[in-house]
Structures are given as structure tokens and as C-alpha cells.
Amino acid sequence: MIRFILVLILLGNPLLFGVAEAATFRGTVYEKGFKLPLKEASVVLLPQKLRAVTDDSGSFTLEIPEGTTEVVGQRLIIQKSGYEKYDSEFSVKSDGSPLYLNRITSLEYETTIVSQEKKDPSLRRIKSKEAVMIPGAAADAIKALQNLPGVNRTPGFSSQIIVQGSAPEETVYSIDQHEVPIMFHFGGLSSVLMPELLGDIDFYTAGYQAPFGRALGGVINANTVNEVPQSDSSKVARGMAYFDIFNVGGAYSTPIGKESHLTFGARASYVGAILKKIASKSDEFNLTVAPAFNDLAGVFETPINDRLKFKLTSIISRDTADFVAKEAFGNDPALRGSFSNMIQFFRVIPQLEWTHSLRSKSRFSFGLGQDKIENILGSNYFNLNSLTMSTRGENETNLTPTWTHTFGYDHRYSWSDVSFTLPQIYASGGVLNPISTGDVKTGELNSVKSHKIGLYSTHRWKPDVDSRWTLYPGLRLDYFNLVKDFQVSPRFSTRYQWKPDFSFTLATGRVAQPPAEQFASAKFGNPDIKSTNAYHLSLKGEKDFSAEWSKGSNLMSGVFAKWMNNLIIPDRTSIYANNGSGRAFGWENSVNYKFYPYSIYGAYTLSRSTRWDPSQAEYLSRYDQTHYLTLIGAVELPKNWRLSARFRYVTGALTTPISSGVFDADNDTYIPIRGTSFSERLGAFSSLDLRADKKWVYDTWVLSLYVDIQNALNRANAESVQYSYDYRTKVDVAGLPIIPTIGLKGEF
Amino acid sequence: MKIRLFLVVSICSSLLACSNEKLPKYTVLQGLRVLTLLTKASGSDQPELGYNGTTFSDTIVITPVISDLYGAGRTLKYNLHFCLDLGIALGAAPNCEGNPTKTIVGTNQTLISSGASTFITPNFTGTVDALAVDFSTMSASGKAVVAAKFSTAKTYQQFNGLNMIVYMEVYPDGDETSKVSAFKRIVFSGAAKTTKNSNPTSVGILDESGAAVTSLPSAETKMKTNFGGSDAETYSVMDEDGNLTVKTETLETTWFLTGPSSLTDSKDKDLTTDGLFLLSRTLVGELNTFYAPKVDVPSARGRVFIGIGRDDRGGSVMTRFCTGAGALCP
């Protein structure tokens, strides 16, 4: 009997005998933290060397032969590019359990694929998800544009983008290619579109192609997310909520059915409430309404049929701040009393993409919105209520395998009511005369209709399929009805693919920009004012080191030049006149080097920007910055830590010296006597920003914490100059001190 | 603390200015300054003249209000000239250089003699002798420019008025590098504007309860200007389309107080020698807070308060009193 029992035990112990019944092991592989199914992951069971590959749902099946289901030291290994290797003891008893792979993350700043031809050779594209992790960007992807070569640093607290020596107002901001009035909330704290709604940021610089116009400097377009056709990551619902010291927000993204997708998010700031509490203790300053910004955005995508794809983007943004200044700011009696500022806009942008055939495709979009601005400055005010409708349409046809033609239109219509009581503002050399010394104008303009119509045609042509040359001739025609101005703007670019990983690009063309409405106003400006224009030239080389080093490593170096004409300057006779000229040129470079777990990005720009007009010989522009160096480094550490740092060095900002002030006995203030415009330079700016990110990745959700320290060395960088009331003495105004920011985000 | 600083700096930056402790305060009188140029026509208390296209209706009288607190009673000189305003509001330099209508009234003239009693020795803060300005002394070519400017001006501009500029430089005798300058617009308008602007009047300073303040209080006090019966005038402004809009003047007071020679001592209301005003300017009826001095009240000079009232279209009036005994405040 005992012998029988022992035999049964021995027969039943597979570890001893290695024999058992055949088994089927099923598993599903997910990205850890998001429960995102991972397809095409390689699954290996050792020592049996059984192999499987996950399907679209992340599932796999291993047929374990009879007698090998239970072997000593079995290990299950799963590998997928971009994820950490999964290597764990295996037991057939865990059949059906979910398996999680950690995603490998690294800082990839600018997306440059040298061997790939772009629709526009001047285009630089930044991925939102990576850009938000740049130190010093306060988790804002669009602010991270300031690290690109050719982008000058904006002195002070603004986040406006200065492109290759042009003025900030010479750059157009758009969302899904439809212009918006602002891209940043007050103080430049944050852009108006939260990163979760943002796909990539397209940045067009000198020599940009004919589909865009109306901007002497450049075009920044925020592309909202594209989740259709659904990728692996968009097949599951995802959400996030976060807060930092400035604001709080959340976003949710979910597939709808098998083909559609909805993403939406909202943010609200509370930094103003803190500011209000601080200001309540001031005798001279009283915040009556806390500064606040809010934005809400959504993107819905659905295919209508095999050929038609529909997308609807919507965004609402609102900034408000009211305060009472009991003491006059800057010794300007007009800057005293109640101040109120509100700017809000919304856009609803339906978009349709129609694939006619493999060779032809059309895109149509329509931007309907409203811009509303209400400003009260003491006894002065400015109210704008503008309805805007913008439409874009284009057809792209591959006429031959080497010839693609795109033609389209770009129309922006606004219907505005404006009322104002404002003084004329004179700010030559960037020095503002006291507002109280300007002639006060009162006006009411109703139903001001502005049409900006653009037609364009571009070609992408290669002499033959194997040719190294690609030519991009184009033409844009613009008409601006307010100034009755017709502009013809030819563009031409060419690209030479010297080697598969090395290319050169030449881009040139003419661009025209209509004057802002106030310049053309008969009541406030000069109705005879015309458009400004510029000629661009850009030459650059790009080398992709992916083959030699690692994916994403590349080097770009190039030069640019711009000649600007008909610039609008103040004029004593006609208030404004097209009498200004300017030029800017420079050498821009960037390098991106990745060798996991390290990544390094560097950008350096050497540039010069000048202006002149009949009253002044050529002088340096306010936006001239000789040197601008940015270095960013990051390292991925174990346990989901990431440390990163950004160092910036920028030549000091230019200021106009003021030799003295003349007392204006009527207005009780002093009028500055200026020296040569922008002939003095402040000390160089340098700043070290540090950032630490930590993730706690649970199976189905992720908790992230970041600490961002701006100006970690607490360097007192001079940002501007402040003068005494009579302009006899001056002091430098230092920029931000060390600013630690902390943020916490939970996502699934 | 850093976040607080950041937030305050951010909003200040957006307004382009914030008070800076390293810079002198507007209300504190320390060096040589022109506080205002009181103006009236010789025939009436009006800073505005009529113009018929060739001649002005009157001459004007300028009374500078000067402070030279630490000048030790030195002689002050002046240069004075006038010209047509060619567009200061649009950025023209606030002087008459290169202006074809420039007319010199006086060069290197004595404004105040050393130790002159009219200048309130030893406090050196107050009005000096009035200076007559007669626009008819302009050259014939200058008059032609003015006449052409007026005749080519649009109707609304002729009604609202064009400006003559009276420009003044004041400097210590022998030291033109310390020159301070000021200008005053003299509005001249056509006959269609029958009522010219009048200067406001002030009958002194009142405290919060309405009682008259005639010397600087010894304790923290809220006070306001009493503009008296004339108060704010109503007047008409013509727009580009010829429509008349009735407006009411905004009366505002600028507050000045003598202060210590050291800049830093003038910043803290607990340290100042002469006291300190919370605000540099107040609207009519608005209270300002006077912080009385707590340390080192000057014994060798008086403490002088000056309030300048303005009507936002060129009219002005001055209130002044001095606190101190005997020769300190004659």
C-alpha cells in the first residue's frame, strides 16, 4: 500500500519527472500604467524556446507541449522596441493574467528626419509630449519653442516668440491653421492650448512656403491631436488630472466606437487668487478681481467613409484681471485708478479631409469664432468685439510620381465693433512717452469688415525619381480690403539630398503682412497706410546620425537673411507711415544627440537685426541678440527618475538711453529725451534651469511629480531699465529670481 | 516669499513700472525742480487765449513754482522761449529746437537772486517772480507759420485749439550741467469757442473731518484739497465730424513735501525727516494720507508743503504752507 502511494506521488510530481499534460498559455501584454495593449511584442518561453507575437489586442498564445508545462527555472521574456524587457519566472498557473511592460522614455526635442522630404523645407516640428518636459518651460510645450535656433529670447516676462530678428507681432499664431489672437495667457505663464490636446507644433521660419502668409517673421501652428485612424494608444480611454502652483486641469481621451475619437480638457488658474491676497495688504495697489485664466478645448474625429475624414476642434480661452492702482504707475498720471483687462476668444474649427484617390487629396477647414477685448485704463478704454470666420481649402495632386501640385485659398474675415477713448501712444526706441501726454482720441467704429484673402499654388518637383534635387516653386496672392492692398509673393525652395542622411535646403521668397487695424483706422491711424513686406533667404544643411549613433541624433546648421520694407513707424504728420526698413541675418545651429539613457540638445544662434527710417540711420533693432546659446541635457535614471537641465546664455537686451526729461507742466509728468535708438545693451542673460521628474507606474495608472527650478543659480539678470520720474537716475530691473515650481499629475 | 515676489514682479512688469526703492519718490522735494508753471492771461485768470487767425487776444504771465531745497540760497538763472507746438503728442521733441516759430523771451536771465526773500529763504521752495510772455513778439515769418497752421487746421482743431509751447530752462548760476527744463502748452482757439478755460481755484487743504489744515500735522492725518467754488468746469469738445460733446474737468492734486537730502531716508514713512505722503496725486475729494515724521525733524529749515491743482486741460493753481518757526518759515 505504501509503495503504491509513493508511486502515485512520484508520478504526480512533474518537477521530478518533467512530464505533464500539454497546456495552452494565454496572456495579454499592456503598457504599464495605461493598460494599453501592445501589439507585435515578442514573447519567448525559456528554456522551451517557445515563441509568440502579440496580436492587435496585445494577446498571445503559447502551446506548451505535453511534458514541458512545468519545468524548473522557466522564464517568460517579452520584448518590444521602446519598452523595457520583461523577464520573469513563469508558471502556467498564471494563465490569462495581464502582463505589463515599462515604456522607455527619453527627451526628444525637435523632430528632424533628414531623409524625409517635408512639404515645406522651412518647417521645424516639435512633439508636444516631449517638449513639456523641457526644464524651464513650466510644462508648456509651446513655450519650449524658445529653445529652437533662430528664436530670440523675449526679455521680461513675456513668452512671445521672436523669430529670426523680427518683431513679435510679425509672427502669426494659429491652431489647426486658423489664426488666434493670443497664444499665451497673461504674463506668459501658459499657452492657451493644454499639452494633452496638442499633437505637434509646426514652426515655419525664413523662406516658408506659399500656403502661409501675412507674417514677416514666421508662423507657429499648433496642431491638435490626431487619433484617427486609431493608433494603439487611442484604442483605450485615457485621462489625466494635474495641478501645479499656477493652475489645475484635466483631460480625457476616449475612442467612440471603433473609428471615432474624442479628446477634451480644461484648465483654470488660481495663481491670481494668491496674488489678490498678497495685494490686499498694499496701500497703493488693490486687486478687485483676481487675475485668472481659463481654457477649455476639445477635439472630435471621425471617418465619414473610406475617403472622408472629419475633425472638429474647439477652444475657448479667457483671461481677466481687474485692479485699482491708487498710485500712478511709472509716474504717468494716466496710469492710475481702475484697470480692467479681459481678453477672450473661441474658435470652432470643423475640418474635412477628402482623399479622392491615391494621387489626390483635398482639405477644407472653417474657423468660426469671436474675439473680445475689454480694456479700461483709468479714464481710457478700448473695447473690441469681433466675429471672425476663416476658411482654408487646398487640393494636393500627384501629377506624376515626381511632381506634386498644391493649390488652395486662405481667407480670413472679421466683422468688428470697436469703441475707444485712448491717447495716441508714442514709443520710439521702445521708450514710451507718458500716456497722459498723448492726444486723446474717442471713437466708435461699427461693423468694420476686414477681408484678408490669399490664393496660393505650390509645386514639389523632382527631375526624376532618383534625383537628389527637389524643387518647390510657389506663388501667393494676397488682398487686404481695409488698406486696399494687393500683394504678389513668389516663393521658391530647393532641397538637395547629397547623401541619404545629409541634405541641403535653400528657401527664399517674398512675404507681405497687412497692418494691424488700428494703424489703418482713419480715426486713430492713417487710412493710407499699406502692407509691410519682406524678402527671405535661408540656406541650411541637415545631417542625420541615426545610422552611426542613435535614433533622433542630428545636426542642423544654416544661415538666414531678411530684408524688411515699408515698416510702419510713428509719423508726426500722418500719425503712422510706411517709412521704416530693416534687415536681419544670422547663423543658426542645433544638435540633438541621444544615447540612452542620456540625451543632449544644443542650439546656438548668431544674429544681427537692424532698422532704419528717414530720421535715423541704421540702428540695432530692439530684437537684436548677437548670441543665443541653449543647452539641454537629460538622463533617465532607474525607478522612473529623470533629471534634466537647461542652460541659456543670451546677449543682453538693447535699450534706448534717455539723456534727460522735460517736465510737462500740463500733465504733471516728464517726457523723455531719447538718445540713439537701442544703442545701449544690458548685461548678458544667463540662466540654469533644473528639473526632476519622478513617475510611480502602477499597473493601470501613473502618478507623476515634477519639480522645475527656474534660474536655479538665482542670477539677477537685467531685463530692462527703470528711470526716476525725471529720467536723471536709473536702475536695472532684474528678471525672475529663483522660482521653484512643483506639479503633480495622475493619469491612466 | 519667492512666489510672492515673482507674482508681484510679474504684474508690475506687465505694467512696465513698479515703485523702486532705489529711485527718488515723486512727492519728495530734494534737488532743483520745476513743480509747475502757473499761467494766466494778463487780463484774466485763464491759461487759454483766443486767436483770430493773425493775432492773439492777450499776453500771458508765467509764474514758475521752483524748489531748490539744498541749493543753499544760490542764484538761479533761466532761459525762456516759445514756439508753435509741432506735435509733442505725436513724438516731437518737447522743446523749440529747429522750430521756425521759436522766439526767445530771455536767455541767461536771473530767476532768483541769492538769498532772495521772495524765494522763502532758507527753504527755497515756492513761486518766483512772474514772467511775461507776449506771442506778438514772434517774427513775421513765425507768425505766418502759425497763421498757416491755424488756417489749414480742421474745424474741430480750430475749435478745440492749437498749442503754443512755452519752454523754460532753470539752472544754478554758472552750472548749466544741472539744468532742469519744463514746458507749458498755451492753448489758442478760434472765436467759435466762446468760453475759454479758466484756472481752478484752491482755498486750501482740509482734513478728513473738513477742518482746514494750515501746517503739517504732527500725527498721521488724511487730507484733501479744497478746490472752492469754481470746482470742475464743463466744456465742449468738437470731434472730427463736428459734433460737440460736453465734458467735465477732472481736478487732480499733486502733493509735494520737502525731504531729506539722502534718498533712502525719504522712502520709509518711519524714518523720513519731513513726513511723507502716501500718494503723489489725488482726485478731487480723494483723501491722501500724511505720515508725520518720527525722527530727526529738521531744525535748520522749515518743512514746506505744496499742492498743485490741475484741471486736465492746462489750468493750474497752487497751495503752499510752511511748518517751522520764525525765519524758518517767513
Interface residues (C-beta under 8 A of the other chain):
Chain A: G156 F157 F186 G187 L189 I245 V271 I274 L275 I278 A279 D283 E284 P291 A321 F323 A325 K326 E327 A328 F329 G330 N331 D332 P333 L335 R336 S379 P423 Q424 Y426 S428 L432 N433 T437 G438 D439 T442 K523 P570 D571 R572 I575 S660 V662 F663 D664 A665 D666 D668 I671 I673 E719 Q722 Y723 S724 Y725 D726 T729 V731 V733 L736 P737 I738 I739 P740
Chain B: K2 I3 R4 L5 F6 L7 V8 V9 S10 I11 S13 S14 L15 L16 A17 C18 S19 N20 K22 L23 P24 Y26 R33 V34 T36 L37 L86 G87 I88 A89 L90 G91 A92 A93 P94 N95 Y167 V180 S181 A182 F183 K184 R185 D239 E240 T245 T250 E252 T254 L278 L279 S280 R281 T289 I308 R310 R313 G314 S316
